[in-house]
Amino acid sequence: MSLSKVRAGEGGQAMSKSKSKAPEQTFEEVKYLRYLIEHEIPVCIRLSNNDEVQGLVEFFDASFIRITRRNAPNLFLFKHDIKYLYEVR
């Protein structure tokens, strides 16, 4: 079978549709942040300017996360300023 027939969908097998695109939102963020709050798991947060902040997630909203720190002021961090966070055990 020639390449032109395969591209045109002719021949033995019909061309399968392309795979579906991965969703942009999995809605797992809320579950994970609740887990961090309930279990009081310390986290380290890397900000978009490469600063790091450590503490406990105390509260979160659609726009920000509140971090409670020892011997330092609590912080409200906008989510759009966060690169990533990871657990510190």
Rosetta blueprint (number, residue, H / E / L):
1 M L
2 S L
3 L H
4 S H
5 K H
6 V H
7 R H
8 A H
9 G L
10 E L
11 G L
12 G L
13 Q L
14 A L
15 M L
16 S L
17 K L
18 S L
19 K L
20 S L
21 K L
22 A L
23 P L
24 E L
25 Q L
26 T L
27 F L
28 E L
29 E H
30 V H
31 K H
32 Y H
33 L H
34 R H
35 Y H
36 L H
37 I H
38 E H
39 H L
40 E L
41 I L
42 P E
43 V E
44 C E
45 I E
46 R E
47 L E
48 S L
49 N L
50 N L
51 D L
52 E E
53 V E
54 Q E
55 G E
56 L E
57 V E
58 E E
59 F E
60 F E
61 D L
62 A L
63 S L
64 F E
65 I E
66 R E
67 I E
68 T E
69 R L
70 R L
71 N L
72 A L
73 P L
74 N L
75 L E
76 F E
77 L E
78 F E
79 K H
80 H H
81 D H
82 I E
83 K E
84 Y E
85 L E
86 Y E
87 E E
88 V L
89 R L
